Amino acid sequence: MGIARNLLKTAAKRVSTRLMDKVGSRVVAMTTDTSSDAPDAFYEPKRSLYEEMVAKEKAEEAASSQDHDPDHDHDHDHDHK
């Protein structure tokens, strides 16, 4: 009987520890930092603004490097068409 009781006690502790870990992490994530840019333990953003900005800048750089001669001086106003 002593062994069975110890096994049940250990199993109950493990279950309660797992439950507290899951519930506790959500509670802490919801209460500690509510700023919009703070990472959240259970929220995945629909989009990544930073990655979109970097991709847009790279695309603009690639487009501008194809249109212009790197030796060309841009200290004057005219259309490059």
Buried (B, 14 or more C-beta within 10 A) or exposed (E): EEEEEEEEEEEEEEEEEEEEEEEEEEEEBEEEEEEEEEEEEEEEEEEEEEEEEEEEEEEEEEEEEEEEEEEEEEEEEEEEE
